[in-house]
Amino acid sequence: RCSADFDNKPDSLFFNDGQRRIDFVLVYEDETKMTHKRSNHKKQKRKRQVYESNLINNGLQLEATRSVLDEKTIFVKVHAPWEVLCTYAEVMHIKLPLQPNDLKTRESAFNWFTRFFSVDENIIKPEQEFFTAPFKREHLSNFYIQDKDAFFNPATRSRIVHFILSRVKYATKQNVKKFGINKLLDTGIYKAAFPLHDSSFGHPSTDPDCPSERYLLYREWAHPKNILKLQPLDFIRKYYGEKIGIYFAWLGFYTNMLIVAAVVGVGCFLYGFFMKDNCTWSQEVCDPNIGGNIIMCPQCDKVCTYWNLTITCESSKKLCIFDSFGTLVFAVFMGIWVTLFLEFWKRRQAELEYEWDTVEYLEQEEQIRPEYEAQCTHVVVNEITQQEEHVPYTACGKCVRITLCTSAVFFWILLIIASVIGIIVYRLSVFLVFSATLPRHINGTQAIRKYLTPQTATSVTASIISFIVIMVLNIVYEKLPRTQTEYENSLTTKMFLFQFVNYYSSCFYIAFFKGKFVGYPGNPVYWLGKYRNEECDPGGCLLELTTQLAIIVGGKAIWNNIQEVLLPWVKNLIGRYCADARSEKIVPRWEQDYHLQPIGKLGLFYEYLEMVIQFGFVTLFVASFPLAPLLALINNMLEIRLDAWKLTTQFRRMVPQKAQDIGAWQPIMQGIAILAVVTNAMIIAFTSDMIPRLVYYWSFSVPPYGSHSSYTMKGYINNTLSVFNISDFKNASKPFSPWFGNDTTCRYRDFRYPPGHQHQYEHNIYYWHVIAAKLAFIIVMEHVIYFVKFIISYIIPDVSQETKSKVKREKYLTQKILHENDLKVVKKTIGKIADKIIEGVDSTFRPKTE
């Protein structure tokens, strides 16, 4: 390699000769400027010298430049010449342009509308479309090469160089080759390795030939002013590669689909809000002549007191907003919406596969991970090719690894379950404390009792603690398949399994377990033989589930934005401040990029995870919180611009990667969509009070069970609260507080026969009617929605007919172009041979001249 001083051109993307483009930058610290661990430094220096020597032997060109700000730091600029690019483009099966695409695209009927939200085409010009084919040097003349320097764009050049860097050897130990830039980065031999941004994000490059794509992306995509604009997806893909492009395409599509869900959700919420004053059962709770005369039994042993039903007046009014007919309509709508979203995304994904040339992106095109190659020490025979292949472990070793990995996943899941149990114990214990410190007198006249009941205080504090535990376990958990895609898919499945239990377990507890197995005051059910099970408010646990969702969804969005945006910004701010304090010198582009944050090995994995977890909250429990799609929509509109802002301003440029789809996230979302139908049906049936109200309205408000002459909701509260004789309390649960009044009974939430009945305290006929109605409702709702989902999936094909025709047409024309060009070469070659033969024949039979 050669060494060169900085030429004082801060925006230069070339070696000092101004001709060879910088395709990658390696950074290390000069050992001669350091004083400690000299023997270790000698080993590191030797490995680095071998590595760089092998890079040069592989055809790459290197130029080293010392840092302007820190003389210990050395930047090694890497350039790939034309011959190297051609060689590895063929090895990597990279598709490159053959000729401009002359297929006519059909104008969309909505183009006139979307034009108002699109990026100005005069600023970011539409990318020219080409017919493409995997590159082969023997067909070089067939490819569309107008300018050798521009034939391989910067993203492709960086991808090729990174492929070489990942596979070059730097040492051999015990007959095992050690290779790859990732290992060198992990051991600290190199401090960083990254492709360059092409300009500053704040202003265009001073080089007139530089397109300043980073600046354009920041100005037209990442800037907050563009929050309502469509994303320039083709431009994002060109600069960052298909993998980043497909993420933002999916996130944008998901956000657009949320608009419909949010509008319907807000409509259902407003319906509940305006109809809450007509909520008969809530009026009865708040009526001093009805709810005021109902004395409820204590909800815990000894320390809890008798309490007046009117204390729950405010919570019953809030519950009317969420537990209304609109909730049922919205749950059914969301079951259909999620199917439409997934089916239309498949179509959109197929369009992007065609437009971005990933239709035939197969495993053979995706290269084996170098970390996997390094572990391949066992030889097996491939059943298909009958050739020997190297694998990292035997069948027995594979079983051991699977067992260990499965055990680790189950360990973390058990840890989460233990944390959930801990929170349940907290809820049971703290309810006793709040019941003692917030005594609910029978009259319930204190102002604070109106809003801060023991149930409310327990619910809110437990939700906050649950959120904190979720975030802590998430951080702890974050601290070997064949290809990169398989690696990420494997990690995706394991991580989502962990996150699913972590985020949703507390919601599942409140929705389907709390208040379901409590017994009755004379014979309560105890948990772990010590803690009396929690009861729901007289209106059910739906409002508590809504509170839990609001805290987790809102808290998660705030936490993630702080973690993802604020921390990198603060780190970069500190780095820039320290650099500015040391020097006022002109800093080159590679040094500016070095002081940005590294993107991380998993790229946008955690961005996907965050959005899919949110997708779960929006679909799984939406029956209890119709505003969830609206919150998700607002969050996602910000998320797109924040992620874009991070990529363009705070992080080094990622190595462009190919991707055909969103990977394992697609089947995960399909699984969530199927589960969402079940959870929402069960929430309406078992968590809300909708089914008991309907059963009362149609069966128990009129004879033979009721006394009203017409169908009505009057008397519902009195009918759903069972009677208990206070003399039947066991000594272990009998309250300390004295009984106020002359009544000898209190009420509790259940459907049981009163004291004195021959089946006293056993479930009555109303209970069995309600259970039958709940099960019937679940079966009917599930079957109807699943049938509609099946019809929608059948009607909407995964790939549109237009896209299929385009793919077939392109394949035909591509083959025709290659065939015709090959035919021309053959004709030209045969013509030359024929000419030589004819010349030979002529010379043989031509009469000799005398």
N, C-alpha and C positions, 0 to 999 in steps of 0.2 A: 504494500500500500504506500501511498505518498502522503506527505504532510503539507498543510497549507495554512496560512494565516487568514483570518476573517477579512473579506474584501470590503467591509463597511457598506454592504448592500443588505439592509435588514429584511427585504422581501424576496431575496433571491432564492430560487428553488433549484439551483444548479451548482455543480462543482465550480471551483475558481476559474476554470477555463470558459465558463458561460455556455458550454455546449452540452455537457452530460447532465441529465436530469437526476436529482436526488430521489430515489425510489424508497429508501428506508434509512433510518438513523439508529445507530447503536451508541449507547452512552456507558462509559466506565470511568472509574477514578484512577488516576496515575499513581502507581505504587511508589514511585521514586519521590513523590511529594509527601509520603506518609511515613510515620516513624514506628508504629506498633505492628505486631504480628508479621514480622518480616518474612519468616519461613512460609507462612500461609500465603502471603502475597506473591512470593516467588512461584508457588504452585499455580495460583490463579493466573499470573502473568503468562506462564508457560502454556496453560490450557487455552487462554485467549489467543496467543500467538499461533498455536496449532489451528485453532478454529478459523482465524482470519486467513491463514495460509490456505486452508482447504476451501474457503469461500472464493479466494482468487483462483484456485485450481478449477473450481466449478464455473469460472467465467465471469464472476462478478468483479466490479472495479470499486476500490475503496479509497477514500480520502479522509484523513484525520485533521481535525481542527480543535485547538484548545479553546476552552470556555473564555468568554469575555469577562464574566463576573467572578469565576472561581477557577484559578489556574490548575487545581487538582483534576477538574472534570475535562474529559476528552470526548469529543463527538466524532464518531466514525460514520461518514456518509457513504451510502451504498448505491451503486448504479448498475443496472442490468443492461448490457448492450443488446443490439438487435438479434444477434445470433442466439444468445441465451434466452431471450424472450420467446423466440420462435421454437426453440427446442422444448422448453417447459410448457408452452401453450399446448403443444401436441401431447405431451405426457399427461397434462391435467385435463385434456379434452375440453378446452375452453372454446366456446362458440364465438365466432367472429363474423363480421358482415361480409356477405357475398355481393349483394347489389341492393340498391334502394328498393323498399317495399312499394309496389305499385298497386296494391289492393286498395279499393275504395272503402272507406269506413262510413257506415251509416250514421247520419246525424241523429242524436237522441232528441226525443220530443221535449225534454226538459232543459235543453241547452240554453234556451233563451233565459231561463230562470237561474241556472247555475253560473251563467256568465257573470252575474253580479257578485258572486262570491269567489270567483276564480282569481288566480294570480295573473297580473298583467303580462300578457304574452310578449310585450315589447321589452320587458325587463328580464323575465326568464322565458326564453324562447322554447317552444315545443321541441322535443328530441326527434330527430329524423329516424324513421323506422327502416330496418333492413331485414332482408332474408339472411339467415345465419346458418352456419354449419360448423361442426367441430374442426378446429384448425389442424391442417396437415401440411407439412413443408412441401411435399411433392405436388400439392395443389395450390401453391403460393400464388400463381398467376390468376387463379380463379377468384381470389378474395379482393374486396374493394379497398385497394390501397392507393389513396391519393397522396398521402404524406406518411412516410415511414415513422416519423416522430409522433404522429397523432393516431396511428393505427391501433396501438395499444394505449388505451386511456390511462390516466394516473391510477385509478382504482385497480385496474387489471394488472398494471405493472407492480403495484404494491403487493397484490395477492400472489403473484408469481415469485417475487423476491422472498416473501414470508414463507412460501412453500420450501424454497431452497434453504433458508435460514433454519427451518425446523428440522432439516434432515442432514445437515452437515456434521461430521464427526469432530469431536475435540479431544477425545482420549479413549484409550482401551485399557480396561482393568479386568484381569483374570479371563481373558478371551471374550469379554463382553464389551461391545462398542457403546460409548457414551456420546450422545449427539443431541442437537437441538437447542435453539435459543431459549426455550422455556426452562430447561434445566440450568442453563447458565444464568438466567435471571433469578431463579430460585436460590442458587448458591451465592448470589451476589457478585459473580464475576463481571456481569454487566448490570448496570443500574436501571436501564430502560431500553426498550426497542419499539419503535413506532414509525408509521408513515407520517409525512408532513401535511399539515393544513396548507392550503394554497395561498392564504392571505390572512390578515387580521380580520376579526369579525366586526370591528368598529369602523373600518374604512377600507376601500378597495386597494389592491396592490399598486405600488408605484411602477411595476413592470407593465407596460402597455399590452404585452402579449399574454399576460396572465388573466384568465377569465374571472378571478376573484369569486369563486363559487361559494366559499364559506361566508363571505360578506353578503352575498345575495340570499343565501339560506337564512342568515340571521335577520336580514331586513324584511324579507318577504314571507318568512315561515315562523321563526322563533320569537320574533318581537311580539309583545302583548297586543299591539294594535291589530294583529292579524287573527285575533281570537275567533272571529266569525267567518274567516276565509277558509276555502278549501286548501288542502295541502298540495304542494307541487311534488307528487309522489315520484314521478319519473326523474326529477332532478335530485331528489333525496336518494333514490336508488343509484343514480349515476355517481354521486359523491361518496356515499357510504356503503353501497352494495345492496344486494337483494335481501339479505337477512334483516337489516335495519329497515329497509323499505317495506317489507311485508308486515313488520310490527306496526309501523305507523299507518299502513293501509288498513290493517285489522282494527286498530284502536279508533281510527277515524270512522270506519264503517259501523263499529259498535256504538260509538257516540251518536252518530246520525240516527241509528235505529232507536236509541234511547229517547229521542225527541218524541216519538209517537207514544212510547210507554209512559213518559213523564206527563204528557198532556192528558192521557186517560187517567193516570194516577191522581193528578191534581183535580180532575173532574170528579173522581170518586171521593176524594177527600172533601171537596167543597160540598158535594151532595150530603155527606155525613155531617159536615159543619152546620149547614143550613137546616138540616132535618133534626138536629139534636134537641131542639125545643119541642118537637113533637114526639119525643122518646118517652113513651108512657111509663116504662119500668123505671127510668131515671127520675121521672116526676114523682113516682111513688116513694122512691128512696129519699128524696128531698122533702117530701110532704111531711110536716110535723105531726099530722094526724094519722099518717100511715107508718112511714119510716121512723118517725119520732116516738112511736109507741112500741117499736120492735127492739127488744133487748137481745143482743147477740151473746153467745157463749164465749168464754175466754179461748184464745187461740194457742195458748201454751200452758204448761203446768204451773200451778201455784202463784207465780208472780203476776201473771196476766189477770186483768180485771174484766168484768162484764162491760160491754160497750154498746152505745146507741148506733143504730144503722145509719142515721143521718150523717155521721162522721164521714162516710164514704160518698157523700153527695157530689163533691167536686170531681172525684175520680170517676164516678158513674157518668157525669156529663162528658168528660173527656172520652170515656169508653164508647159513648154513643157515636162519636165522630168516626172511630175506627171499626167498631163492631156494628156495621150497618149492611144493608142489602148491596150497597156499592162495593163492599169488600168482596162479596161472592162474585160479582160481575168482573171485578178487576183480577181476581185469582184465575178465573176461566180465561180472561183475555191474555194474561201473562203466559199461561200454558200454551196458547196459540202463538203469541208473540215470539217466544223463545225458539219455537220451531221455524217460524219465518226467518228469524235472524240467522240461524245456523244454515238453513237451506240457501238463502240469498247470499250468505257469505261464501258458501261453496262455489256458487256461480261467479261471484266477484273474484275469488281466488283463482278460478280457472282462467278468467280473463287476464289476470296479472301474470299467470304462468305463460300464457301466449305472448303477451306484450314484453315480458322480461326474459324470454327465452329459457324458461326452466321447465317446459313441458316434458322433455325427455331427460330431466336431471335424475340420473340413476345413481346407484351406489358405486358403480364403476367410475363415475365422474367425480364422486366425492372421495377425497383421498383419506387413507388410513391415518389415524391420529399417531404422531410420532411417539407419544407416551405409551401407546399400545404396542407399537413396533418394538420399542425397547424391551418390553417384557416377553416378547415372543421367543422362547428358548426351546419349546417342545415341537417335535415334528409329527404331523399327521398327514394322511392321504385324503385329498379332497374327493368326495364321492362322485362329483360331477366331472371334474377334469382329470381325475386319477393322477394328479400331480401332488408332489409333496408341498405342504404349507407349514409355516411356523405359527404356532398359537401360544398364548402366554401361560396356559395351564392345561393339565389333563382333565379328563371327565371327572375323576375323583376330586381333583383340586377345584373344579368348577362347582361341584356340589358343596364343598366346604365353604367356598366364598359366598354362594347363595345363602347357605345356612347362617353364616355370620352376618351378612347384610340384612337378612330378614329378622334376625334376632335384634340387631341394632335398631331397626325401624320399630319393632314391637316394644323395645325398651322405652323409646321416646314416646310412643303412643301411651304406654302404661304410665309414664311420668306425667303426661298431660291429664290422663284420667285421674291420677292421684291429686293433681292440682285442682281439678274440677270438684273432686270429693272434698278437698280442703275448703273450697269456696262454699260448698253446700253446708259444711259444718259451721263455717263462719256465719252463714245466713241464719242457721238454726240457733246459734249461740247469741248472735247480736240482736236477734229479734226479742230474746228475753230481756236483754239490757235496755233496748229502746222501749219495750213495753213497761219496764220499771221506771225509766227516766222520763218517758213521755206518757204519763198515765192518761188513759182515755176515760174521762168521767162519763157517766151515763148521759148527762145533759149535753156534753160536747160543745159548750158555748165558747171556749177559748178560741181566739182568732188563729193561733198557730195550729190548733188541732184541725182546722179547716183544710190545710194543705200538707202539713207534716205529720202524717200518721206513722205508726211503727212499721207498717207494710211499706210505705213510700220510702222512709229512711233506709230500711234494710235493702230494698230493691236498688236504689240509686247507689248506695255505697258498695254493695256487692258487684254491681255492674262496672263501677270504676275500678275496683280491685281486680275483677276478671279481665278488664282491658289491660291493666298494668302487667298482670301475669302473662297474658298472651304475648305482649311485646317483649317481655324479658325472655320467655322460652323461645320466641322467634329469633332473638339475637344470639342466644346460646347455641341453638341448633345449626345456625348458619356457619358458627365458628367451626372394573375397567373394561368398558365396552370397546367395540372395534372402531367405529367411525365417530366423528364429532356429533353427528345427529343422534346416533344410538346412545352416546354418552349423555347428551342433554335430555333425551327422552327418558332414559333410566333415572336420571337425577330428578326430572320433572315429576315422574310418578311417585318417587319416594318423598320428595319435598311436599307435593300437594297432599299426599296422604297424611303427613304430619300436620300441615297447615289446616287441613279440613277438620281434623279432630281438635286442633288448638283453637281455631276461631269459632267453630260452630257448636262445640259441645255444650257450652253454657246456654246457648239458645235452644238446643234440643231439650235440655233439662227443663227449662221454664215452659216450653211449648207442650211437652208430652209427658212429663213426670211430676212436676210440681203440682200439688193439690189433688193428684189423682188417687193416691193411696194413703188417705189420712184417717180412715175409720170414722168414729163419731165421738163426741165428748166423753161418753162413759167408757169407751174402749178405743182410745187412740192408738195409731200405729207408730211404733218407735223405730228409728233408724240407728243401726249399730247397737240396738238394745238400750240406747241412752237418750238420743235426741228425737223429740217428737217431730214428725214430718210437718213440713210447711203447708199452710192452707192458702188458697187464693182469696182475693176479695170476693164479696157476694156477686160481683159482675164478672168474675173469672180472671185468668192470668194474662189475657191478651194485652192489656195496657202495660203490664210489666215487661212482656216480650217486646213491645214497641219501644219502651224505654231502653232496654238492653241493646236493641238494634241501633237506635239513634246514637247512643254513647259509643258503641264499638265502631260503627261506620264513620261517624263524624270524627272520633278520636283517631282512628286509623288514618284517615285522609290528612289530618293535621300533622300527625307524627311522621308519616311517610314524606310529606313535603319538607318538613324540617330536616329529616335525615338525608333526603336525596338532594335537596337544593341548597339549604343553608350551610351544611357542613362543607361540601366542596367549595362553595363560594368563600367561606371564611378561611379555609386552608389556602386557596389561591390568593386571597387578599393578603394574608400573612406572608406568603412566599414573595409576592410582588413588593410588599413593603420592605422586607429584608433585602431584596435585590436592589431596590431603588436606593436604600440607605447605603449600600456598598458602592454603588457606581452610578454615574450619569452617562455611561457609554451607550453607543448604539448596540442593540442586542439582535443577533440574527434570528431568522425564523425558527431554526431547529432548537435554539436555546429558549425561545419564548414557549414553544410547544412542550419542551422538557419540564417546565415549571407548572404545566397544567396537570390535572389529576389523571391517573391511569384509569381506563374504563373497567378493568377487572376481567378475569378469565371467562366469566359466565355471561359477559355482555349484558343483554337486556332480559336475562332470565328472571330477575326479580321484578322487573317492570311487568312482564307477562303474569307472574305469580300474583302480584298486587291486583291486577285487573281481573284475573279469573276468580280470586277470592271475592272481589267486589261483585262480580257476575253472580256468584253464589248467594250473596246477601240480597241482591236484587231479585233473584228468582225463587230461592228456597223458602224465604219467610215473607214474601211480599204481601201475603194476605193479611199480615198484622201491621204492615207499614207501607201504605200506598205511596208515600212520598219518597221512598227509597230510590226509584228511578230518577226523580228530579234531582236529588242530592248527587246521585251517580253522574248524571248529565253535567251538572255544574262542575263537579270534581274533574270529569274527563276533559271538558273544554279547557280547564286550567292545566290538566296533566299533559295534554298534547304539547302545549306551548312550553311548559316547564321542562319536559323531556327534551324538546327541541333546543331550548335555551341551554340546558346542561351539555348536550352533545356539541353544540356550536361554540360555546363560550368557555365551559369549565373543564372539558375533557380533551385529552389527546385524540387525534383521529384514529378511529378503529380500523383494523385490517378488514377490508371488504370481504364478505363471505357470501357464498351462494346459499339460497334456501328456496325450496319449492312451495312450502306451506308453513303453517304455524306449529307444525310438529305434534307432539303428544297433547298439546293444549286442546286440539280439536276433539278427540274422543273424551277428554275430561269434561269439556263443556257439554257434550252430548249426554254423558252420564249425569251431570248436574241437571240438565233439562228433564230427563226421565224422572229423577228423584224429586224434582221440584213439584211435579204434579201430585205425587203422594204426600209430600210435606204440607202443601197448601190445602189439600183436601182434608188432611188430618187436623191442621190448625183450625179450619172452619168448623170441623166436626167436634173436636175435643177441647180446643183451647178457647174458642169464642163461645158465646151463649146463643148463637143463631139457631141451632137445631132445637134446643129446649124451648126457645121462644116460639118457633114455628109449631112444635108439637102442642104447646099450650094453646096457641091461637086456634089451631084447626081441630083439636080434640078435647082439651081439658078446660076450655073457657065456656063450653056449652054442654048441655046434658048429653050423655048420662053422667059425665064426670064433673062438669061445671054447673054453675047456677045462673049464668048469663043467658039471655034470650038470643043474642047474636054473637058472632065471632068478635072477640075483643082482646086487648092486652091488659085490661084492667084486672087487678088481682094477681098478676103474674108473680110479683115479689113474694107475697104471702104464700103462694102455692109452691114456690121453689125453696122455701126455707122450712126445714123440718123442726119439730119441737122436741126439746129435751127437758126432762125433769131434773132439777138441780140436786135432788136427793139421791140421784143415781150416780153422782160423781164418785170415783174411787179416791181413796185417801192420797194416792200419789199425784193426782192431777187436780184435786180440789183447790180452788183459788183461796189465797189468804184474805183478800178483800171481802168485806161483808156484803151481803145481798141488799140492794136498795129496792124498796117497794114491797107490794103484797103478793106479786106473782111468784109462782113456784117453778116457772119454766123459763128457759132461754131458747134462742133459735140458732140454727147452724145451717151451713150451705150443704144440702144433700137431699135426696129423695128417699125418705124412710118413713115407716109408720110411726105414729106418735106413741107416747107412753100410755099404757092401759089397753092398747090393741093386742089381740091375741098373737100378732107377729111383731110386737113392738121392736123398734130400732132395726128391723129388717128392711131391705129395699122394697119400695112399693111399686104399683103397676106403672106409675108415671116414669119411674126409672127405667123399666124394661121397654116402654114405648120409646123413650129417648135413645137408649142404646140401639134398638132396632133401626130407628130413623138415622142415627149417626152412621151405622154400618152401611145402610142402604145408600145414604148420600155419598159416602166415600166410593162405593162400588160404581154408582151411576156417574159421578163426576169424573173418576179416573177413566172409565171406559169411553165416555163421550169425548174427553180431551185426547186420549190416546188414539181414538178412531179419527178425529179431526187431524191430529198430528200425522197419522199414517197417510191420510188422503193428501195432505199438503206435501209431504215428502215424495209421494208418488207423482203428483201433478207437476211439481217443480223439479226439473232435471238438474243434476249437479253441474253439468256443463251446457250452456245455451247452444242452440242450433247454430247460431251465428259464429260462436267461438269454434265449434267443431268444424264448420266449413272453412274458417280461416286457417286452422291448424292443418287440415287436409290440403288446402290450396297451397299453403306455404311449403309443406313437405313435397308436394308434386313439383312445384316450380323449382325448389332447391335441387331436387334430384335431376330435373331437366337441365338446369344450368350446369351442374357438375358433369352430367352425362354428355351434354353438347360440347363442353370444353374438353373433356377427355377424348371425345370423338374427333374434335379438331386436331388435337395433339397426335392421335393415332393416324389420321389422314395425312397430316403433315409429315409424320415419320415414315409412313408407307410410301408417300409421294417421293420422299428423298431416296428411299430404297429402290423404288421403281425407276427413278431417274438414273440411279447408279447402274441398275441391271440393264436398262436400255442403252446407257453409254457403253457398258461392257459388251453387249450384243453387237452394237454398231461397230465397235473397234475390232471385234472378231471377224465380222463378215465384210467389213469395208475393204474394197480391192486395194492392193498395195500400189502405191505410186512409183512409177519407174523414173 
